[in-house]
Amino acid sequence: MPTALLFRFSSPGPWGKQLTEHASALAHDIAQEPGLLWKIWLENRETGHAGGVYLFADGAAAELYREKHERRLSAMGLTEIMAHAFAVNTALSALTMAGAALGAPRAATAMAAAAS
């Protein structure tokens, strides 16, 4: 079952383009994680928080990554690390246009096909 993993932690930056430059190698490393389908990078300069939303193929892959990434973030000196895993309701997610990320057609396309 697909599993979403949400990370949030305090961060002094960098932000925006500087974060992109600074974390490019990390992004390439994360992209190679077993079971990772995608990641969305999150940043909030005003509150001093960063994080990510990840989609993994299954809970086991998400849990292995959670443990690895918590250690990595701590080693980087980041604090207030929170990580939460969630089972993904694929049927409802497809209705709200997450189908492409989950390998399913968009809800409107699927409903039109079913009606024909």
C-alpha positions as CSV (number, residue, x, y, z in Angstrom):
1,M,0.0,0.0,0.0
2,P,1.4,3.5,-0.9
3,T,2.6,5.3,2.2
4,A,3.1,9.1,2.5
5,L,5.8,10.4,4.8
6,L,5.7,13.9,6.2
7,F,8.8,15.5,7.6
8,R,8.9,18.9,9.3
9,F,11.9,20.5,11.2
10,S,13.4,23.8,12.3
11,S,15.8,25.2,9.7
12,P,17.9,28.4,9.6
13,G,17.9,28.1,5.8
14,P,19.1,28.5,3.1
15,W,15.9,29.1,1.2
16,G,14.7,29.3,-2.4
17,K,17.4,29.3,-5.0
18,Q,20.2,29.0,-2.5
19,L,18.6,25.9,-1.0
20,T,18.3,24.4,-4.5
21,E,22.0,25.0,-5.1
22,H,23.0,23.8,-1.6
23,A,20.8,20.6,-1.6
24,S,21.2,19.5,-5.2
25,A,23.5,16.5,-4.3
26,L,21.1,15.6,-1.5
27,A,18.2,15.7,-3.9
28,H,20.0,13.3,-6.3
29,D,20.7,11.0,-3.4
30,I,17.1,11.0,-2.2
31,A,15.9,10.3,-5.7
32,Q,17.7,6.9,-5.5
33,E,15.9,5.7,-2.4
34,P,14.3,2.3,-2.8
35,G,10.5,2.6,-3.0
36,L,10.5,6.4,-3.4
37,L,7.9,7.5,-5.9
38,W,8.3,11.3,-5.4
39,K,9.2,14.0,-2.9
40,I,7.9,17.6,-2.6
41,W,10.3,19.9,-0.9
42,L,8.8,22.3,1.7
43,E,10.1,25.6,3.1
44,N,8.7,28.4,5.2
45,R,11.2,31.2,5.8
46,E,8.8,33.1,8.0
47,T,8.5,30.3,10.6
48,G,12.0,28.9,10.1
49,H,10.7,25.5,9.1
50,A,11.5,23.1,6.3
51,G,10.5,19.6,5.4
52,G,9.1,17.3,2.7
53,V,6.2,15.2,1.6
54,Y,7.3,11.9,0.3
55,L,5.3,9.1,-1.4
56,F,6.7,5.6,-1.0
57,A,5.5,2.4,-2.7
58,D,4.9,0.8,0.8
59,G,5.2,1.3,4.5
60,A,8.5,-0.7,4.8
61,A,10.3,1.6,2.4
62,A,8.9,4.6,4.1
63,E,10.0,3.4,7.6
64,L,13.6,2.6,6.4
65,Y,13.8,6.1,4.9
66,R,12.3,7.8,8.0
67,E,15.0,6.3,10.2
68,K,17.8,7.2,7.8
69,H,16.6,10.7,7.2
70,E,16.0,11.5,10.9
71,R,19.7,10.5,11.6
72,R,20.9,12.6,8.6
73,L,18.9,15.7,9.7
74,S,20.2,15.4,13.3
75,A,23.8,15.1,12.0
76,M,23.2,18.3,10.1
77,G,22.4,20.0,13.4
78,L,18.7,20.4,12.6
79,T,16.2,20.2,15.5
80,E,12.5,19.7,16.2
81,I,12.4,16.9,13.7
82,M,8.9,15.4,13.3
83,A,8.2,12.6,10.9
84,H,4.8,11.0,10.4
85,A,3.8,8.1,8.1
86,F,0.3,7.8,6.6
87,A,-1.4,5.0,4.6
88,V,-2.7,6.5,1.3
89,N,-6.3,6.1,0.4
90,T,-5.7,5.7,-3.3
91,A,-9.4,5.8,-4.3
92,L,-10.1,9.2,-2.7
93,S,-6.6,10.5,-3.8
94,A,-7.4,9.7,-7.4
95,L,-10.7,11.7,-7.1
96,T,-8.6,14.7,-6.0
97,M,-6.2,14.5,-8.9
98,A,-3.4,12.6,-7.2
99,G,-3.9,9.8,-9.6
100,A,-1.0,10.6,-11.8
101,A,1.4,10.3,-8.9
102,L,-0.3,7.1,-7.9
103,G,-0.2,5.6,-11.4
104,A,-4.0,6.0,-11.9
105,P,-5.8,8.1,-14.4
106,R,-7.4,11.4,-13.4
107,A,-10.8,11.0,-11.8
108,A,-12.6,12.9,-14.6
109,T,-10.9,10.7,-17.3
110,A,-11.7,7.5,-15.4
111,M,-15.4,8.5,-14.9
112,A,-15.7,9.5,-18.6
113,A,-14.2,6.2,-19.7
114,A,-16.6,4.3,-17.4
115,A,-19.6,6.2,-18.8
116,S,-18.8,5.2,-22.4
